[in-house]
């Protein structure tokens, strides 16, 4: 017999949870969707934990993951989370020299996407999934939006694009950094203007609100190097001081 999510809670999560960190942060990172969500039980735990913690639009990344029992990225000797580590490299490279792994670990442990920090980590689509080929929601939900991944993406990308645009306008971060060239049409829609090529493998547009928009390769993309993210950080630093 199939198990089903609490669809009322699931729908609330889809509408109201945007990610981690602080909307007052200078630097926003936006991806397509969060990893995880491998099993029915894991998704249920994420939903109930979000519910118990007050259904916040933005969570503290460390507090929320520790509440889920995912402690290794924030332990005394933290294990680097591959996607976060390369995005952190962008941030720390804005300060000058290429950061060491120990500096990245320390930032991940103490500062990355925290409630009062200087980073906002958001997702275009609200539901966690380990890959684009994995879709368990249609089996465990009676919500019509979730019958297939394609239907969900078509329906929810438009809603969330508008939500992200509103939040960028309201909070006016210095830089919004999208990652994943496979989603370039979505990023262009959020920006509302064409993106112009700059460094190899990156694109950028500066808007009237004085926000720098940058699209980078996904940290998990084949062949992408740490040096690529270091160069992106250096570019952002130079662009913001003009």
C-alpha positions in Angstrom: 0.0 0.0 0.0 1.4 3.4 -1.0 2.4 5.9 1.7 1.4 9.5 1.2 2.8 12.8 2.3 0.8 15.2 4.3 -0.2 17.2 1.2 -1.3 20.2 3.1 2.1 20.5 4.7 3.8 19.7 1.4 1.9 22.4 -0.4 2.8 24.9 2.3 6.5 24.0 2.0 6.4 24.5 -1.7 4.8 27.9 -1.4 6.8 29.3 1.5 10.3 27.7 1.8 12.9 29.4 -0.3 16.2 28.3 1.2 18.8 29.3 3.8 20.6 32.4 5.2 19.6 36.0 5.3 17.7 38.2 2.9 19.8 41.2 4.1 22.9 39.5 2.8 25.0 41.1 0.1 25.5 37.9 -1.8 22.8 35.5 -3.0 23.4 32.2 -4.6 20.5 30.6 -6.6 20.4 27.0 -7.8 17.7 24.9 -9.5 16.7 22.7 -6.6 18.2 21.3 -3.4 19.8 17.9 -3.3 18.4 15.1 -1.0 14.9 13.8 -1.0 16.1 10.3 -1.9 13.3 8.5 0.0 9.8 9.0 1.2 11.0 9.0 4.8 13.7 11.6 4.2 11.3 14.0 2.6 8.8 13.5 5.5 11.6 14.3 7.9 12.5 17.5 6.1 8.8 18.6 6.0 8.1 17.8 9.7 11.4 19.5 10.8 10.5 22.6 8.8 7.0 22.5 10.3 8.3 22.1 13.9 10.8 24.9 13.5 8.1 27.4 12.6 7.7 27.1 8.8 10.3 29.7 8.1 10.8 31.1 4.6 14.6 31.0 5.2 16.3 28.6 7.5 19.7 28.7 9.1 21.5 26.1 7.1 23.4 24.6 10.0 20.5 24.6 12.5 18.2 23.0 10.0 20.6 20.3 8.9 21.6 19.5 12.4 17.9 19.1 13.3 17.7 16.7 10.4 20.6 14.7 11.8 23.0 15.9 9.1 25.9 17.1 11.3 29.1 16.4 9.3 29.3 19.7 7.4 29.3 21.6 10.7 31.3 19.2 13.0 34.6 20.1 14.7 36.4 18.7 11.6 33.7 19.3 8.9 33.5 17.3 5.7 33.3 19.7 2.7 29.9 19.6 1.0 31.0 19.6 -2.7 28.5 22.2 -4.1 28.8 24.5 -1.1 32.6 24.3 -1.1 33.0 25.7 -4.6 30.5 28.4 -4.0 32.3 29.3 -0.8 35.5 29.5 -2.9 33.8 32.2 -5.0 33.1 34.2 -1.8 36.5 33.9 -0.3 38.2 34.6 -3.6 36.5 37.9 -3.6 38.8 38.8 -0.7 42.0 38.2 -2.7 44.1 35.1 -2.7 42.8 31.6 -3.5 41.5 30.2 -0.2 42.8 27.0 1.3 40.6 23.9 2.0 40.9 24.7 5.7 39.6 28.2 5.2 36.7 26.8 3.2 35.9 24.3 5.9 36.0 26.9 8.5 33.6 29.2 6.5 31.3 26.3 5.9 31.2 25.4 9.5 30.7 28.8 10.9 29.3 31.3 8.4 27.8 29.6 5.3 24.1 30.6 4.8 23.6 31.4 8.5 20.6 33.4 9.8 22.6 36.6 10.5 25.3 36.1 7.9 26.1 37.7 4.6 25.0 34.8 2.3 21.5 33.9 1.0 21.3 30.4 -0.5 18.1 29.9 -2.6 16.5 27.5 -5.0 14.3 28.0 -8.0 12.3 24.9 -7.4 11.1 24.1 -3.8 11.3 20.3 -3.5 14.6 18.4 -2.8 15.6 15.8 -5.3 18.9 13.9 -5.8 18.8 14.2 -9.6 16.6 15.3 -12.5 15.9 11.6 -13.3 14.6 10.9 -9.8 10.9 11.8 -9.0 9.2 10.2 -6.0 6.5 12.8 -5.4 4.1 11.6 -8.0 3.9 8.2 -6.1 3.4 9.7 -2.7 1.3 12.8 -3.2 -2.2 13.4 -4.5 -1.3 17.0 -5.6 -2.0 17.4 -9.3 1.1 19.6 -9.7 3.3 16.7 -8.8 2.1 14.0 -11.2 5.3 14.3 -13.2 8.5 16.2 -12.8 7.8 18.0 -16.1 4.4 19.2 -15.0 5.8 20.3 -11.6 8.7 22.2 -13.2 6.4 24.0 -15.7 3.9 25.0 -13.0 6.3 25.9 -10.2 9.1 27.6 -12.1 6.8 30.4 -13.1 5.6 31.0 -9.6 9.0 30.9 -8.1 10.6 33.1 -10.7 8.1 35.8 -9.8 8.8 35.2 -6.1 12.6 35.5 -6.5 12.2 38.6 -8.6 10.1 40.2 -5.9 12.6 39.4 -3.2 15.6 40.7 -5.2 13.8 43.9 -5.8 12.8 44.3 -2.2 16.2 43.4 -0.6 18.6 44.6 -3.3 21.6 42.4 -2.8 24.9 43.4 -4.3 25.3 40.3 -6.3 23.1 37.4 -7.4 25.0 34.3 -8.5 23.1 31.6 -10.4 24.8 28.3 -11.0 24.0 25.8 -13.7 24.0 26.7 -17.4 21.4 24.1 -18.1 18.9 26.5 -16.5 20.0 29.7 -18.3 16.5 30.5 -19.7 15.2 30.6 -16.1 18.1 32.8 -14.9 17.6 35.2 -17.8 13.9 35.5 -17.0 14.7 36.3 -13.4 17.2 39.0 -14.5 14.8 40.4 -17.0 17.5 41.3 -19.5 20.0 39.5 -21.8 23.1 38.1 -20.1 26.4 39.0 -21.8 29.5 36.7 -22.0 32.5 37.6 -19.9 35.0 35.1 -18.6 35.2 31.7 -20.2 32.1 29.8 -19.1 30.4 32.6 -17.3 27.9 35.4 -18.2 26.9 38.6 -16.5 24.5 41.5 -16.6 24.3 44.6 -14.4 20.9 46.0 -13.9 19.6 49.5 -13.0 19.2 48.4 -9.4 23.0 48.2 -9.3 22.9 44.4 -8.7 25.5 42.3 -10.4 24.0 39.1 -11.9 26.4 36.2 -12.7 25.8 32.8 -14.1 28.4 30.1 -13.3 28.8 26.5 -14.2 27.3 24.1 -11.7 29.9 23.0 -9.1 29.1 19.4 -10.0 29.7 19.9 -13.7 32.2 17.7 -15.4 35.7 19.2 -15.6 35.0 22.3 -13.6 38.0 23.4 -11.5 38.6 25.2 -8.3 40.5 27.8 -10.3 37.3 28.6 -12.3 35.5 29.6 -9.1 38.5 31.5 -7.8 38.5 33.5 -11.1 34.7 34.1 -10.7 35.3 35.6 -7.2 38.0 37.8 -8.5 35.8 39.1 -11.3 32.9 39.9 -8.8 35.3 41.8 -6.6 36.5 43.9 -9.5 33.0 44.5 -10.9 31.6 45.6 -7.6 34.2 48.3 -7.0 33.6 50.0 -10.3 
